[in-house]
Each structure stands twice: as C-alpha cells, then as structure tokens.
Amino acid sequence: MNKNSLPSIFISHGAPTLPLDSIPAREFLKELGSIYQNIKAILCISAHWQTSIPTVNSLEKPGTIHDFYGFPEELYKIEYPAKGNPELAEYVSDLIQDKGIYCDINHERGLDHGTWVPMMLMFPHANVPVVQLSIQNHLDPIQHLKVGRAIEELRNNKILIIGSGGAVHPLGYSGFRFGSKTDQWALEFDDWLTDAVIHGDERLLINYRNFAPYPERAHPYPDHYMPLITAYGAAGNGAKGKVIHHSWYAGDLGMAAYQFQDSSIIN
C-alpha cells in the first residue's frame, strides 16, 4: 500500500435541501472539502444513478440534474458548473474491465443530486473535475465490492473516491419527521454499522441483511448502502474505516461519514 495514497470516503448526502439547511452534516462537508485541495479529480459513486452494468459519465461539462420533486423552488435554480474529465472516465472503465467486469461509458448524463449537492458544499468554486460512477440495478453488495476493488489504483493518482449514499436511509419505511427523536431501531443499526466499519469486517458489511439489526427498516431499498460498499472496496483488501462525521437528520436519517484506508495508516 502506498502511504501517500488517498483514503476512500463514504458520505451521507441526506435530502436535496442539504445546501439550505443549517445542520451539522452541511458544516462537516464544507470542512471536509478544505482537506482535499490538492487532488486532481473526484470519482463519485452516487446512489441516484442505477444502471444494469457499471457506467461512468464522460463529458467535458456535465450538467446539473434536478432529480427530485416537491422541494423549494430555489433548489431547481442551482447549477453546479463542475468540469468533467473524459480521460478519467476512460481510465475508470479500463480498470473495471481489466477485472473482467464490463463497464459502459455514458456521454450524456450529468451530475445528479447525490453528487452535486455534497460537491457544491465541499468545493463551492467547482474547481475540481467530477466523474460519476453508477451503482447497479441488482444491488448486490458482493458485486459492488468487486467494482470498488477494481478502482483501488485511482487513490495512488490523487483521485478522491467518494461513495455518496446514506448510513441509515429508511425512506419507504420511515419518512422525514423534523424535530423528532431518532428511533431505537435506527440507533441500533447505526451502532452495528459503525462497529463493522471500524473493524473493516467485510463479511458483516456485505452480508448486512443477515447480521445487522433492522436492515429492512434502515435500508428498505438498499441503493444508498451500495456506495458505502464500493468505497470500502476501493480502500483495498484489509482496509478499515473510521468515523469522520456522525449526526442525525429529521429523526431517522443517518448522516454518518466514514473514511476507509489501510489499517496501518489509520490513526
């Protein structure tokens, strides 16, 4: 392991209103961006882009996708003018295909809110190129782990790998309840996930539905869990994680963030 390689990161992006809400997760992302001022580009695995096979977007100027409804009008006016990086897209595709996994390249899709919402907080000047990598429709943790392992090399080249999803994402089971206390089942799942991340327990993380408490409540539809698995995989075999942020939003929406790295480097 190259001691100068970047970690991989998982963040919880919450609701599309995150840039407007004065909550701890927003302030955390603003501070997180200040740590990574010397990177070349970002590869973001967003929970909001699902495809049948891994796919990267390749545009010089990816557009801002407002893939949500029923939110304040001002959100639909936000444009995040980040540059893309077609060369990086090709590189990512090649790395994945070198591992025997077919990877497509999309020349039309811009950045969905799972990417541009956290990126506009981390890099408000849009001065870092951004490429997106999709999650797959099968939502198979093992396959997402393999994709993560395939792109591990990026971290040695000043490419920051970010999985953007949700540590606890109960939409479909529990809705937004502003001002409500966090339910006990959510706290128990969160505690379990934190412990599995810290110990880098691959068996538990990929088999969370068998081992975690209340997985059907924490992730009724596990799209927001897959970016975590990919980010974990991208840190390499034997990697462990640490909690770099922890908070709750609107009751049961877990906003934790984790950093994954070789266990000999984590302090």
N, C-alpha and C positions, 0 to 999 in steps of 0.2 A: 504493500500500500504506500503510495506517495504521500508523505506527510504534508506536502503543500497542496494536496487536492482539496477541493471544496467539499463540505458536507452536502448531503441532500436534505431537503426540508419538506415537511408537511404542514400546511396551514389550513385552518378552518375559515372559509370566506363568509359564512353567515348569510344574511339577507342582502339583496341588491342595495339596500339603503345604508350599508356599512359606511360609505364615504360621508353620509349625512348625520350619522348617529354618534353622539358623544359617549362612546363606550370604551372599555379597556382594550378590546381587540383592535379597534381602529388605531389607537395610540401605539399599540405594540407593532403593528405593521409599518407605521411611519418610522419607528425606531429601527426596525429590522432592516429596512432599505438602506439606512445610513451605514450599516455594517458592510454592505456589499457594493462599494463604489468602484471597485477595480475589476469587475467581471466583464467578460466580453459579450455575453448574451444570457438569456433565460430560456430554459425549456420548461413549459408549464403543462402539467397533466391535469386537465380540468374535468371535474365530474359532469360538466354540462355539454360534453361532446362525446357522443357514443356512436361507434361505428362497428361494422361486423369484423373488421381486422384493424390492427394498429394503423393510424393515419396521422401524418404531420401536415400542417399547413405551410405553404410556401408562397409568400407574397412579399414584395418589397414594402408595401404599405397596407397591412391588414386593417380592415375596417372594424368599427366598434359595433358589436351585435347587442341589441337590447332585447334579450331573450327572456322577458318576464312581462307580467301584466298586473295592473291594479296597484301600481306604486305611484308616488308623487311625480308629477309631470316633469319636474326638473331633472329627474334621473334619465329621462328619454332624450334630453338635450346634451347629455355628457358625451363627449368624444375623446377617446384616448388615442392620440396620434403616434403610437409607438411604431418604430420601423420593424419590419420582419427581417428574416435572414435566410434566403433560399439555400445558401451554401450549408448552413447548419441543418436545415431540413433534409437535405440530401445526405448529410453525414449521419443524422439520426436514423434515417431509413436504411442506410447501408449497415449500420451497426446492428440493427434489429434483424435485418435479413441475413447477416452473417451468422446469426444464431439459429437460422432455419425457420424464422418466423416472418411471413410475408408482411411487408409494410407498404402502405399506399402513400401517395403524396397528393394533397388537395391544393389546387391553385386558386380557389375561390373563397374559401371560408376565412372570416376574420377572427377576432378575439371575442369570445363570449364572456358573460359577466363573472364566470368562475375564474377568469384570468384578468380582465381589465380592472375589475373592482379592487382586488388586492394590489395589482401593479400600479394603479394610479396613486395608491397610498404609499407604497414602497418607493416608487420612482416617479414623483409627480411631474418631472420635466420630460418624461417619456424619452429619456436619453439612453436607454438600454434596449437593444433589439429583443423581440419576444417571438418565440415559436411555440405553437401548441401541439401537444400530442394527445390523441383521443384515448378514452377508455373503450373497452369492447362490450358489445351487447350481452355476451354470455356472463359477464360479471363474475368470472371465475378467479378467485384470489391466486391460485397457482399460476395461471397464465399471466396475470398482471405482475406477479413476482418475476417471472421469466423475462418479461419485457423490461422491467427495471434492471435486472442483472445485465441485460444486453447493452444498456446505455451507460453503464458504470464509468466507462472510459471518459465520458464527457467532463467529469469532475476534475480530471487532470489538465483540462484545457480552458479553465476559467469560465466554464458554462455552469450556471447555477440551475440545478434541477429542483423544481418546486411541484409538489403534489398539492392540488387545491380542491378540498372537499369539506368534510365536516367530521369532527371526532364523534359527536353524537348528533345525529340528523334524523329526528323522529317524524318528519313530515309524512303524513299518511296515517300516523298513529296519534301524534300529539301536535297540535298547532301552536302558533305563536300566542303566548299569554304574557303580555308585557306586565312587569311588576310582580309576577308570580314566583313563588319559591320553586326551586328545582326539585323534581320528584325523586324519591328514594331509588327507584329502578334506574334512573339516569345516572345518579351518583355512583351506583354500584357498577354499572357498565363502564363508566369513565375511570373508576379506580382500577378495574380489571385491565382496561386498555393501557393505562399509564404503566402498570406493572409489567405488562407484556412488552411494551415499547422499551422500557428501561433495561430489561434483561435481554432484549433482542431475540425473543423467543419466537422463532419462525414457525414452529409447529402450532403454537397457540394463535398467532396472528393470522395465518392462512386458514385455520380451522375455527375461527371465532364463533361461528354459528353453533358449534358443538361444545365449546368451552366457556364462552362469555356468558355472564348473566344478562338475561333480557335482550338478546340480539335482535329479536323480531320487533322490539319496541325502539331500540336505539337506531336501527337501520332497517326499517320496513322494506325499503328498496335500496340495496347497498351500493348505489352509484357513488355516493360520497365517501365510501370506505375504500374503493379501489385505488384512488390516487395515493392514499397512505401506503398501501401495499407496494405500489410501483416505486414510490420514493424510498421506502425501506429496501427494496431490492436493489435500487441504484446505488446504495451505500456499500454494496459488496457483501460477500459471504462472511458471516460472523459479526456483522455490524450491530451496534447497539444504539439506542436512542436516549435522548434526554428531553425533558420538558422545557421549552423556551417560552411558553405562554400558557396560561390557564385562566379561563373565565367562562361565564355562562351568559346567555342572551335570551330574553323572552321566555324564561322558565327552563325548558329542557334542551335548548340548542347549545351543544357543547362547542366552545370556540378554542379548544386547545391547539397548540402547535408543537411540533417535535422536530428535533434535529437528529439526523442519523449519520453515523460516522464509525470508522474503525474503532473498536473498543480501546485500543492502545492510545488513541488520540483524544478521546473524550475526557474532559476534566470535570 
